Amino acid sequence: MKKIVILGSTGSVGQQTLEVISQHKSDFQILSLGAKRNCNLLFNQAKEFGVKKVFLKDCPSIDESEKFASEGIQVFNSRKGLFSLLDEDIDQLVLAMSGTDAVYPLIYAIERGIDVALANKEAIIACGEIVNNKLMNSKSSIIPLDSEHNALYQLLDGNKKKDIAKIILTCSGGPFFNSSPEELVEVTPEMALSHPRWDMGRKITIDSATLMNKGFEVIEAYYLFQVAVSEIEVLLHPEALIHGLIEFKDGTVMAELAPTDMKMPIAYALGFPDRIDSGLRLDWHNMRKLHFEIPDKEKLIALKIAYQCLELGESYPAFLVKADEILVEAFFEGKIRFTNITEMIQRAVSLHQPVKVDSLEKIELVFKDAEKITKQILKGDK
Ligand SMILES: NC(=O)c1ccc[n+]([C@@H]2O[C@H](COP(=O)([O-])OP(=O)(O)OC[C@H]3O[C@@H](n4cnc5c(N)ncnc54)[C@H](OP(=O)(O)O)[C@@H]3O)[C@@H](O)[C@H]2O)c1
């Protein structure tokens, strides 16, 4: 029986992880769950799966604490408390929480030699180099949950990295790919929150609409697979049935095809090194034509910024991910327009003074710099 911890269990990936586990209950024991503030759902999940320890970042009210206590569930809300959940005998951490706070459990889990099923992308983008250095001296490994990276991980199994010519991430294009600049200015959070192919959390849905998500995935791929930036490409594929492709040096291309559903990569990561049934199958009877198009990177501003940050290296990726987090929140709060998100990110990145990021303390300084610069831009001071 695999002993696991799920951080971000109340979110889109977290809930789908629990759905897969509920189909294979005898194979998994959930030791703890974690969320930010969704107390009721966390409580119900803990009860359903017999979990006795939970992490809730925002302190529960007295009533809520009593509710957990009445079921014998301990609630932790400090970083120390979070780490104590990872000090147990764990086989896998499912890191499904959103945001840059995930850097702390990710690094801690690697230091403790725990395998990580990684959905969160902010942490690997912010501290990819630190993660890779730590992995060299750790017995833990990362299985990517992001569908594109999970596809590439599967395709690489049994192949040699030295034989790769290119890794290719597919991109559905998001809801506004064919919109005019005038239409984009009018996009509201409600409009941006309806993605045509994937049902995801709020933040990643906006990133998918601006295409910053694809830029993030390029950076994520760079750190996860450690190939040259020039070997990472993006291919438009609106049907989102092929998630990743690898072109080998002899010209052979291998592609991974799967239903557009996060439960596929989740089941792969939970079952690893074996396979468990996701319950999903491709519908060959209704398979439509598959379309592909090479994107014009110059026109896709968010993708261009992400490539630039990756080329510039040092603290640029960490700065980018934090600046995006703040500006997407400003869009939700109605402070800026949809098109301002990438415009302001571009301006913020141009003002960043890079530093070498070799510790979490340095990452925190970069995050503070991103906060300072984006807030000045939001106030109109820069
Ligand atoms: N959704 C997808 O299909 C998908 C695909 C690939 C990658 N990802 C990545 O996976 C991550 C999660 O995405 P999502 O779509 O599942 O997001 P989501 O639906 O917004 O859920 C986020 C989860 O993280 C929790 N959380 C947020 N901040 C936290 C903190 N500081 N400490 C503890 N828990 C915290 C939330 O708790 P509350 O509910 O209490 O707020 C919630 O459980 C993101 O990094 C995203 O980019 C998602």
The ligand as a Gaussian input file, in Angstrom:
#p B3LYP/6-31G(d) Opt

LIG

0 1
 N       -5.755000      22.059000     -13.011000
 C       -5.031000      21.484000     -13.916000
 O       -5.546000      20.833000     -14.829000
 C       -3.522000      21.608000     -13.869000
 C       -2.763000      21.018000     -14.875000
 C       -1.378000      21.093000     -14.799000
 C       -0.762000      21.772000     -13.759000
 N       -1.524000      22.370000     -12.815000
 C       -0.837000      23.099000     -11.728000
 O       -1.215000      22.457000     -10.508000
 C       -1.330000      23.425000      -9.464000
 C       -2.757000      23.353000      -8.899000
 O       -3.653000      23.703000      -9.930000
 P       -5.228000      23.622000      -9.727000
 O       -5.807000      23.927000     -11.046000
 O       -5.593000      22.346000      -9.052000
 O       -5.464000      24.852000      -8.741000
 P       -6.745000      25.174000      -7.835000
 O       -7.945000      24.459000      -8.323000
 O       -6.794000      26.654000      -7.713000
 O       -6.357000      24.550000      -6.415000
 C       -5.268000      25.005000      -5.685000
 C       -5.126000      24.181000      -4.438000
 O       -3.985000      24.616000      -3.719000
 C       -4.390000      24.995000      -2.395000
 N       -3.464000      26.040000      -1.977000
 C       -3.235000      27.237000      -2.559000
 N       -2.276000      27.907000      -1.888000
 C       -1.897000      27.111000      -0.866000
 C       -0.961000      27.248000       0.189000
 N       -0.208000      28.347000       0.323000
 N       -0.820000      26.223000       1.066000
 C       -1.574000      25.097000       0.935000
 N       -2.485000      24.918000      -0.028000
 C       -2.644000      25.913000      -0.919000
 C       -5.840000      25.406000      -2.540000
 O       -6.522000      25.402000      -1.304000
 P       -7.976000      26.164000      -1.147000
 O       -8.940000      25.351000      -1.961000
 O       -8.238000      26.075000       0.288000
 O       -7.782000      27.550000      -1.678000
 C       -6.317000      24.299000      -3.480000
 O       -6.435000      23.091000      -2.777000
 C       -0.987000      24.766000     -10.100000
 O        0.370000      25.044000      -9.898000
 C       -1.248000      24.557000     -11.579000
 O       -0.469000      25.392000     -12.398000
 C       -2.879000      22.288000     -12.833000

